[in-house]
């Protein structure tokens, strides 16, 4: 029997919906999307794409537990579904949702010889004491929050058991783009800032509490969702195994991001620096920058979108949709 369906968990989310869109543009519509829509507007991301069927997460879990034959028709599995809230405090929930679910689904994929890619995170690197190198010994990493640890837990498991030699791990850095409106407080600064600038004409950024960083000069490896999707599909469809950083390899400041945002919206730069919530102060990453040598060594040559161009494209999409 020919395997012709692709399973995308988290397919109504930010990266997942972009991946489904890109698959559609390649002529693929035999896609099963799995997600947990809840009471959010995440469902609106389903409208923009073509797919064969939709399953809620609990239904996929039942298939995993009782009907493994359900998976025999899949040619690929892209597992992006997870709780991505860095402030989530229910550690048991994160272990079950982000670690155990991923572990069980990965074993099923390997059992049926289905290429499997899963979302890890740059949050696994913690404060970046040892850098952001995907060749670092995983045991040296110390995530700053439970979300990061839940992702790190599976990276460790896959590596220790040898499973990682048969699957593809994706350490996404700061991904932003169209399709994230449902994420509430976990929306990117680009979307939050777009709304702030439209409403008030100014943008709030966190103050710095380290002398080596001026206000707004904290840096991130910002990655446009369209690039995140291209990298994911390249690695999966070309059979690249192991854990890869998914970033641009460039660290840029919040101030630089703000300049791109005001330029895209057509307003004069107006930034206000505000106090950081106490809950974040000890868990805040002041600098992230993906080391992407390993990604480039795979032959990936589709390039990366600049902050200026990606923000301009994103803002144009928001304006088109009437945000």
Secondary structure by P-SEA (a helix, b strand, c coil): ccccbbbbcccccaaaaaaaaaaaaaccccbbbbbbbcccccaaaaaaccccccccaaaaaaaaaccccccccccbbbcccccccccccaaaaaaaaccaaaaaaaaaaaaaccbbbbbbcccccccccccccccccccccccccaaaaaaaaaaaaaaaacccccbbbbbcccccccccccccccccaaaaaaaaaacccbbbbbbbccccccccccccccccaaaaaaaaaaaaaacccccccccccccccaaaaaaaaaaaacccbbbbbbbcccccccccccbbbbbcaaaaaaccccccccaaaaaaaaaaaaaaacc
